[in-house]
């Protein structure tokens, strides 16, 4: 579309040069005929008045073409500025998406590590609970020691045994208290890890939401670039100006209208401005597929 517009501008320039040459010739002829102006006015014919009207029409058309050319150049400049702004915003969104992807990968890795640590602590807690239960069973089975003494035996041994009875279960009670303390510590660590897991999941959800928002903004930018590429460059000219342009560049307009729609789509896809967003979309799609495969465990 831009090449056709440049061709039409070159045609307009050639026509302007031709019209300027005609005006110069008319002016030179008018300067040469100034001494005979009185005779020319007396002997004026309808043909000379018609030629003057034609020159005035040519001057009016040249001015109209100049105004159209200036308006078209202004619109082209505005379109280029808009495209530059969209490209800068698109690159910024790509950078933000890359940062969010890196952050999401980091949070996923830390989440997996915390889950593994949580499972290890849970298994250790289960082992400690089994040990505590075993120690409880052992302490119940031992219980207080009962020693039968004969009627005529001395009572000192019984007293010694009674004194030594509370000293024997100290070791299992101490190990039992240590196991309970360790169990409490592991439960505390498990609770802390649960909180960390919840925080990691919340961060992951926020990162995924931010990533989806960035993708949505990228899709909107691609759609806006596609619409700007499809819209004609000269879209806001008046009906009179459009009729003049159609009269001058009828061949180029007929060529563009006779083309098929699929050819335009293929040309726009092969264009550099639309090829970059297409490649970026394919790249992000592959990244998402790989992330889904990694999370599902197929890789």
C-alpha positions as CSV (number, residue, x, y, z in Angstrom):
1,X,0.0,0.0,0.0
2,X,2.9,2.4,0.8
3,X,4.6,1.7,-2.5
4,X,1.4,2.4,-4.4
5,X,1.0,5.6,-2.4
6,X,4.6,6.6,-3.2
7,X,3.9,5.9,-6.9
8,X,0.8,8.1,-6.8
9,X,2.8,10.8,-5.1
10,X,5.5,10.6,-7.8
11,X,2.7,10.9,-10.5
12,X,1.4,13.9,-8.7
13,X,4.8,15.5,-8.6
14,X,5.2,14.9,-12.3
15,X,1.9,16.5,-13.0
16,X,2.8,19.4,-10.8
17,X,6.0,20.0,-12.7
18,X,4.1,19.8,-15.9
19,X,1.6,22.3,-14.7
20,X,4.3,24.6,-13.4
21,X,6.0,24.6,-16.8
22,X,2.6,25.4,-18.4
23,X,2.2,28.3,-16.0
24,X,5.7,29.6,-16.7
25,X,5.0,29.4,-20.4
26,X,1.8,31.3,-20.0
27,X,3.5,33.9,-17.8
28,X,6.3,34.3,-20.3
29,X,3.8,34.7,-23.2
30,X,1.9,37.2,-21.1
31,X,5.1,39.2,-20.5
32,X,6.0,39.1,-24.2
33,X,2.5,40.4,-25.1
34,X,2.3,43.2,-22.7
35,X,3.2,46.0,-25.3
36,X,0.3,44.7,-27.4
37,X,-2.1,44.4,-24.5
38,X,-4.3,47.2,-25.7
39,X,-4.7,45.8,-29.2
40,X,-5.1,42.3,-27.7
41,X,-7.9,43.5,-25.5
42,X,-9.7,45.2,-28.4
43,X,-9.3,42.2,-30.6
44,X,-10.0,39.6,-27.9
45,X,-11.9,36.6,-29.0
46,X,-13.9,33.9,-27.1
47,X,-11.0,31.5,-27.6
48,X,-8.6,33.6,-25.5
49,X,-11.1,33.9,-22.7
50,X,-11.5,30.1,-22.7
51,X,-7.7,29.6,-22.5
52,X,-7.6,32.0,-19.5
53,X,-10.4,30.0,-17.8
54,X,-8.4,26.8,-18.5
55,X,-5.3,28.3,-16.9
56,X,-7.2,29.4,-13.8
57,X,-8.6,25.9,-13.5
58,X,-5.1,24.4,-13.8
59,X,-3.9,26.7,-11.1
60,X,-6.8,25.7,-8.9
61,X,-6.1,22.0,-9.5
62,X,-2.5,22.5,-8.7
63,X,-3.3,24.2,-5.4
64,X,-5.8,21.4,-4.6
65,X,-3.2,18.7,-5.4
66,X,-0.6,20.5,-3.2
67,X,-3.0,20.6,-0.3
68,X,-3.8,16.9,-0.8
69,X,-0.1,16.1,-0.9
70,X,0.6,18.0,2.3
71,X,-2.3,16.3,4.1
72,X,-1.2,12.9,2.9
73,X,2.4,13.5,4.1
74,X,1.1,14.6,7.5
75,X,-1.0,11.4,7.7
76,X,2.0,9.3,6.8
77,X,4.1,10.9,9.4
78,X,1.4,10.4,12.1
79,X,1.1,6.7,11.0
80,X,4.8,6.2,11.4
81,X,4.9,7.8,14.8
82,X,2.0,5.6,15.9
83,X,3.8,2.5,14.6
84,X,7.0,3.5,16.4
85,X,5.0,3.9,19.7
86,X,3.4,0.5,19.2
87,X,6.7,-1.1,18.5
88,X,8.3,0.4,21.6
89,X,5.3,-0.7,23.7
90,X,5.4,-4.2,22.2
91,X,9.1,-4.5,23.1
92,X,8.4,-3.3,26.6
93,X,5.7,-5.9,27.0
94,X,7.9,-8.6,25.7
95,X,10.5,-7.7,28.2
96,X,8.0,-7.7,31.0
97,X,6.7,-11.1,29.8
98,X,10.2,-12.6,29.8
99,X,10.8,-11.3,33.4
100,X,7.5,-12.7,34.5
101,X,8.3,-16.1,32.9
102,X,11.7,-16.1,34.7
103,X,9.9,-15.2,38.0
104,X,7.3,-18.0,37.4
105,X,10.0,-20.5,36.7
106,X,11.8,-19.5,40.0
107,X,8.6,-19.7,42.0
108,X,7.8,-23.1,40.5
109,X,11.3,-24.4,41.4
110,X,11.1,-23.1,45.0
111,X,7.6,-24.5,45.3
112,X,8.8,-27.9,44.2
113,X,11.7,-27.7,46.7
114,X,9.4,-26.7,49.5
115,X,7.0,-29.5,48.7
116,X,9.9,-32.0,48.7
117,X,11.1,-30.6,52.1
118,X,7.5,-30.8,53.4
119,X,7.2,-34.4,52.4
120,X,10.5,-35.2,54.0
121,X,9.5,-33.5,57.3
122,X,6.1,-35.2,57.1
123,X,7.8,-38.6,56.8
124,X,10.1,-37.8,59.6
125,X,7.2,-36.7,61.8
126,X,5.5,-40.0,61.1
127,X,8.6,-41.9,62.1
128,X,8.8,-39.9,65.3
129,X,5.2,-40.5,66.1
130,X,5.8,-44.3,65.7
131,X,8.8,-44.0,68.0
132,X,6.7,-42.2,70.6
133,X,4.0,-44.8,70.4
134,X,6.6,-47.5,70.8
135,X,8.1,-45.8,73.8
136,X,4.6,-45.4,75.3
137,X,4.0,-49.1,74.9
138,X,7.3,-50.0,76.5
139,X,6.7,-47.7,79.5
140,X,3.2,-49.2,79.9
141,X,4.6,-52.7,79.8
142,X,7.3,-52.1,82.3
143,X,5.2,-50.2,84.9
144,X,6.1,-50.2,88.6
145,X,8.4,-53.1,89.6
146,X,6.8,-55.5,92.2
147,X,9.2,-57.8,94.1
148,X,7.9,-60.5,96.4
149,X,9.9,-60.9,99.7
150,X,9.9,-64.0,101.9
151,X,8.4,-63.6,105.4
152,X,11.7,-64.1,107.2
153,X,13.9,-62.2,104.8
154,X,15.5,-58.9,105.7
155,X,13.8,-55.8,104.7
156,X,16.9,-53.8,103.6
157,X,17.0,-55.4,100.1
158,X,13.4,-54.5,99.7
159,X,14.2,-50.9,100.6
160,X,17.2,-50.9,98.2
161,X,14.9,-52.2,95.4
162,X,12.4,-49.6,96.2
163,X,15.0,-46.9,96.0
164,X,16.3,-48.3,92.7
165,X,12.9,-48.6,91.1
166,X,12.3,-45.0,90.1
167,X,15.9,-44.7,88.7
168,X,15.3,-47.5,86.1
169,X,12.5,-45.8,84.0
170,X,14.4,-42.5,83.8
171,X,16.1,-43.4,80.5
172,X,12.9,-44.3,78.5
173,X,11.1,-41.3,80.0
174,X,14.0,-39.0,78.9
175,X,14.0,-40.5,75.4
176,X,10.2,-40.2,75.3
177,X,10.4,-36.5,76.3
178,X,13.1,-35.9,73.7
179,X,11.0,-37.6,71.0
180,X,8.0,-35.5,72.0
181,X,10.1,-32.3,71.8
182,X,11.4,-33.3,68.4
183,X,7.9,-34.1,67.3
184,X,6.7,-30.7,68.4
185,X,9.6,-29.1,66.5
186,X,8.9,-31.0,63.4
187,X,5.2,-30.1,63.6
188,X,6.2,-26.4,64.0
189,X,8.4,-26.7,60.9
190,X,5.6,-28.4,59.0
191,X,3.3,-25.5,59.8
192,X,5.9,-23.0,58.8
193,X,6.4,-24.9,55.5
194,X,2.7,-24.9,54.9
195,X,2.6,-21.2,55.3
196,X,5.5,-20.9,52.9
197,X,3.8,-23.1,50.4
198,X,0.6,-21.0,50.6
199,X,2.7,-17.9,50.0
200,X,4.5,-19.5,47.1
201,X,1.2,-20.6,45.6
202,X,-0.2,-17.1,45.9
203,X,2.9,-15.6,44.3
204,X,2.6,-18.2,41.5
205,X,-1.0,-17.3,40.9
206,X,-0.2,-13.6,40.8
207,X,2.7,-14.2,38.4
208,X,0.4,-16.3,36.2
209,X,-2.2,-13.5,36.2
210,X,0.4,-10.9,35.4
211,X,1.7,-13.1,32.6
212,X,-1.8,-13.6,31.2
213,X,-2.4,-9.8,31.3
214,X,0.9,-9.3,29.4
215,X,-0.2,-11.8,26.8
216,X,-3.6,-10.1,26.5
217,X,-1.9,-6.7,26.0
218,X,0.5,-8.3,23.4
219,X,-2.5,-9.7,21.5
220,X,-4.2,-6.3,21.6
221,X,-1.1,-4.7,20.2
222,X,-0.8,-7.3,17.5
223,X,-4.5,-6.7,16.6
224,X,-4.1,-3.0,16.6
225,X,-1.0,-3.2,14.4
226,X,-2.9,-5.6,12.1
227,X,-5.8,-3.1,11.9
228,X,-3.4,-0.2,11.3
229,X,-1.7,-2.1,8.5
230,X,-5.1,-2.9,6.9
231,X,-6.5,0.6,7.1
232,X,-5.7,2.8,4.1
233,X,-3.1,5.6,4.5
234,X,-5.4,8.2,3.1
235,X,-8.7,7.6,4.9
236,X,-9.9,11.0,6.0
237,X,-9.8,13.0,2.8
238,X,-12.9,14.6,1.5
239,X,-15.1,13.3,-1.3
240,X,-13.9,15.9,-3.7
241,X,-10.2,15.2,-3.0
242,X,-10.8,11.4,-3.3
243,X,-12.4,11.9,-6.7
244,X,-9.4,13.9,-7.9
245,X,-7.0,11.2,-6.7
246,X,-9.1,8.5,-8.3
247,X,-9.1,10.4,-11.6
248,X,-5.3,10.8,-11.5
249,X,-4.3,7.4,-10.2
250,X,-7.1,5.2,-11.6
251,X,-4.7,2.5,-12.8
252,X,-3.1,1.9,-9.4
253,X,-6.5,1.8,-7.7
254,X,-7.9,-0.7,-10.2
255,X,-4.9,-2.9,-9.5
256,X,-5.4,-2.9,-5.8
257,X,-9.1,-3.6,-6.0
258,X,-8.7,-6.4,-8.5
259,X,-6.4,-8.3,-6.1
260,X,-7.6,-11.2,-4.0
261,X,-8.0,-11.0,-0.3
262,X,-5.8,-14.0,0.4
263,X,-2.9,-12.4,-1.4
264,X,-3.2,-9.4,0.8
265,X,-3.2,-11.5,3.9
266,X,-0.1,-13.4,2.7
267,X,1.7,-10.2,1.8
268,X,0.9,-8.7,5.2
269,X,2.1,-11.9,7.0
270,X,5.3,-11.8,5.0
271,X,5.8,-8.1,5.9
272,X,8.4,-7.4,8.5
273,X,6.1,-5.5,10.8
274,X,3.6,-8.4,11.0
275,X,6.2,-11.2,10.8
276,X,7.8,-10.2,14.1
277,X,4.5,-10.4,16.2
278,X,3.7,-13.7,14.5
279,X,7.1,-15.2,15.4
280,X,6.8,-13.9,18.9
281,X,3.3,-15.5,19.3
282,X,4.7,-18.8,18.1
283,X,7.6,-18.5,20.5
284,X,5.4,-17.8,23.5
285,X,3.1,-20.7,22.5
286,X,6.1,-23.1,22.5
287,X,7.2,-21.8,25.9
288,X,3.7,-22.4,27.3
289,X,3.6,-25.9,25.9
290,X,7.0,-26.7,27.4
291,X,5.9,-25.3,30.8
292,X,2.8,-27.3,30.8
293,X,4.7,-30.5,29.9
294,X,7.2,-29.7,32.7
295,X,4.5,-29.2,35.3
296,X,2.6,-32.3,34.2
297,X,5.8,-34.4,34.4
298,X,6.0,-35.6,30.8
299,X,9.5,-34.1,30.4
